[in-house]
């Protein structure tokens, strides 16, 4: 947030009617997927309509997709999705866990940037879908005097449906600015040493806290249509590398960890194996009665982790004979994660701040 001392002044030697200009600073704009404003039908419908109308997410021809979306999917899905959100909703703060965690992450990173760079860096967050919008936050940063903005999609792995669409929204927001700030976007950080270290520490802590050591760690990533991989999207390869680096950091062999993909949507084939099916197979066919699940592709716990993994996928495992299911939370606002994200930010600020 801007500081009270950052008052606008008229440039020296400028005429009396020249508009006042804020002291120049750098903006760091964190971006996450988004969240509905509430879990009622109309809040869910607005959010799902924006999300599922994004051609980066659903790339079917609009003349085919929109009638199905508007007349069928958005008639029913807001009820089921709303019930899922209600089961995890932060009632005390009137917001989803993703919103709560993103606010906490932003506050922690802002504190870190203040300690390192004083008032020269402003940190805020936006959502690709829902509120606060990317457009509103870019406008606020420009109003606060940010002549340079570092845009940071909080996705460790690049995908067209996540990182790219977040960047799209950022670039569209810049198009609305009269005095356009200089801009940078942060590249994926799926192999950053501090990110891998934070993941490994979260696994070690979770394993130390359970009564019996899990037989296998299931590393579950958000899925995407396999077709996207064939079209050149690097997401699948980056996920596989994160798993490998995590395994090497933990000092494990390949039998103790496996990669899966969750959140399948629609009729076409997605990246496999599907998490919900694989956990059942591990219990039923491989005799893995104790498993742990971690979701490295999510920077904050959300509907896909708190409801899908910790409820639906857990149920699939237990119904297949599984006995001990351990969900390892996302990195969220843990000190190790804030350290990793702050390091990524500082690396991307080089040349702007020395």
N, C-alpha and C positions, 0 to 999 in steps of 0.2 A: 504494500500500500504506500502511496505517497506520504511524505513527511510534512508536518505543518510548516516547517521552515522553508519548504520549496515554493516560495512565492514568485509569481511572474513579475518581471520588470521590463521596462522599455529599454531596448538596446542603446548604448551610448551613442551620441551624435545623431540619433534618429529623430524625425519630426515628432511633434507633440501628439499627433493623432496616430502614430504607429502602434499597432497592437502589442500588448505585453507578451513576452515569451518566457516560458518556464525554463529553469536551469536544465541543461541537457543531462540525461541519464540513460542507462541501459535497462531495457525490460527483459525479464525472463518469464515467458508465458508457458506454464505447464498445461498439457492438454490430455484429458482422458476421454473415454468413450461417451459417457453421459448417463443420465438417470431421469426417470419420470419425476414430476413434481410431487406426485402422490400415487397411491395405488388404486384410486377409484377408476371407473371405466373411462371417463373422458380424458383424464390425465394420461392413462396408459395408451389410449388410442392416439392422442397427439404425439406422444413419444414414439410409439411403434410405427406410426405413419411416416414420421421424419426418418427414422432409422431404416425401415424397409423400402423406402422410396429412393434411397441412395443407390445410384447405379454402380458404385464401387462395391456395395454389399450384395445387391441382387442385380445382376447384369442382363436379365431377360429383357426383351423388347417391351417398352412401356405399354404399348397397345395390347399386349398379351397379359402382362403382369399386373397393371394397375386395376383392371376390372376385378381380377381375382383378389387382389389385396384389399380393395375398397369394399367389395360386396360380400366377400366370404371371410378372409383372414381377420380383418379389422372388426368384423361383427362378433367373432368368437374369442379371438386370442387375448383381447384386453381383460377378459374375465379370468382366464387361466393364468396369464402373466401377472395380473393384479393380485391374485391369491398367493402366488409365489413371492412377490415382493412384500406382501403383508406379513408373511411368515418370518421375514428377516428385517423388517423395517425398524429403524431407530426411532421409536415413538417419543422418546424424551426430547429429541431434537427435531422431530418432524421431517426426517429426511432419510434417504437410503444410506446403507453403510458405505457405499462408494463415495457419496458426497462427504460424509463425516471424515473418512480416511483421507480423501484428497485435500480437504481443508487442513487437516493435521499435517500432512506432508508439506503443503505449501507454507504453513507457519514455521515448520522446522527448517525448511530450506531457506526461507527468508531470514530467519535468525542466523543461519550459517553464512549467508551472503553478506548480511550486515556486519558480522564479525570480521569477514575477510575484506570487504570492499566499502564499508560505510554506507552512506546514502546514495552512492553512485549507481546502485543496482536495485531495481524494483522487481519483486517477485509476485506473481499472481497466477490464477488458474482459470481454465475455461473447459467447457464440454463440447464435444463434437455434435452431440444431439441433446436437446433440452437446454437447461439453463445452468450456469451463465453461458451465454453463447460466445463463440470465438469473436464474432463481430463486436459485441459489446465490450469485451476485454481489450481488444486491440484499440478501440476508440478511447477507452479509459487510459491506456498507457500513453497514447499520443497526447491526450489532454494533460497528462501528468508530466510531459516533457521528454518522453522516451523517443530519441531519434534513432535508436538501434534496438531491435527486438530479436532475442533468441527464442525461437519457438521449439518447444520440447514435447513431442508426443510421448506419453508415458507407456510406450510399448517396447520392450526389450528387443523384439523381433519385428522385422519389416514385413508388412503384408499390404496389398492394395486396399483391402477392406478396413484397415486400421490406420497405419501410419500415413498412407497416401491420401486417404479421404480427410484426415485431420489437417494435413498440409494444404489440401485443396481449399478447405474452409478458411485457413489462414491467408492464403493468397487472395481469395475472393474478398476478404476483409480489407486487405491492403489496397485493393482496387478502389475502395470507397474513400480513401484518404487523400486530401488535397496535398498535404506535405507528407509524402510517403516515407516512413522510416526505412533505414537500411535493415535488411533481414537475413537471418540465418536459420536453418532448421537442423535439429540434432539427428545424427544418423543412429541406426539401431545399436544397442549396446549389449547384445546377447552374449558376447564373449569378453566383456570387460572384466578384468581380474577382480575388481571389488564387487561387482555384481555376482560373479561366481562364488566368491568368498562369502557373501551374505547368504546366498542360497545354501551353501555347505554348512554354515553355522546354524541355520534354521533347521536343517536336517539333523545335525548332531544334537541340538537341544531337544528336538522332538523325540529322538531315539532314546535320549537319556531319561526322558520323563515317562516313558511307557513301561508297563510291567514286564512285557516280553518283547524281545527284539523282533521287528517285522521280518518276514521271510523275503520280501521284495519291496522295492520302492517303485511305485507307479508314477512316472512323470507325465502328467496330463496337460496337454496344450489345447487351446481352442482350435477347433477344426476349421477346414475350408474345403470347398469342392476340389476334388483331385484335378479337375480340369484346369484350375488356376495354376497348379504346379506345372502342368504340361505347357501352359502358356508363358512360363518363365518367372512366376512369382517365387522368390527365394525363401519364403517362410518355412517350408518343410525342412530345408537343408539347415537353416539357422537354428531351428528347434533341435534337430539331431545333434548339432554341434554343442549346444548348451548342455544337453544330457551327457554327452561324452566328457566335456570339460568338468561337469559336476562329479561324474563318476571318478575321473582321474584325481580331482582334488580330494575326494573322500577316500581314495585308495582302494576302491572296490573292483572286483572283476565284473564281467558283463552279466553274470547270472543274478546279480543282486539289484538290478535296475532295469526298467523297461520304459519305452516311450509310447504314449497313446494320444488319441485326439478325441475331444468331446464336442458337445453342442451341435450335433448334426441337424440340419434344417432342409426340408425339401426332398424331392425324390431321387436326385442324382447321387452318384458315389462321391463320398468325401474321403479325406485322408484317413488311412487305417493304420493300426487297429482302433476301433471305437472304444473309448474308455469304459462305457457302460457294459459292453459285451466282454471286454478283455478281463475286467475284474471278476466277472462270473466264471469265465473260463479258467482263470488262475486258481480259483477256489475249487471248482468242480473237477477239472482235468489234471491240473498240476499239483493239487494238494497244498496250495499256498493259503493257509488258514489265517495268517496274520499279514496284513499289508499296510503300507503307508502310502498316501497320495499327496503329491505336491503339484502346484500349478504355476510354473515359472513365467508363463506368458502374461500373467496378470500382475500389474504393479500394486493393485489393491484388491482386497476381498470384495466380492460383488455377487450378483445373482447367480452367476455361473459357478462360483466356488461355494458360497454359503448355502445355496439351495440345491444346485445341481449335483455338485460333488458330495457335499456333506449330508445330503438327504437322498436323492435319486440313485446316485452311483453307490453310495453306502448300502442302500436297500438291495440293489442288484447283487452286490457281493455277499451280503448276509443271507439272502434267499438261496444263493448257490452253495451255501454251507460254510461261508466265511465266518470267522469267530472274532477277530480283532481288526477293526478298521480305524486307522489313525489318519486324520486329515491334518496336514501341516499348513498353517495359515500362510497367506501371501506375505511378502516382506513388509508391506504397509508402511508405517512410519517408524519402524525399528531404527535404532542408531546406525546399524550396519548398512541399511538401505539408504538412509539419508546421506551417509558418508559416500556411498557409491554414486548416488544421483548428483550430489554436490561436486564430486570429482569430474563427472561427465560434463556438468555445466561449465566448470572452470576450464576444462580442456577446450570447450567450444567457444569460450570467451577470449581465447588467446588472440592477440592483435587488437582487441578492443580494450582489454585491461591487462596490463603487464604486472 
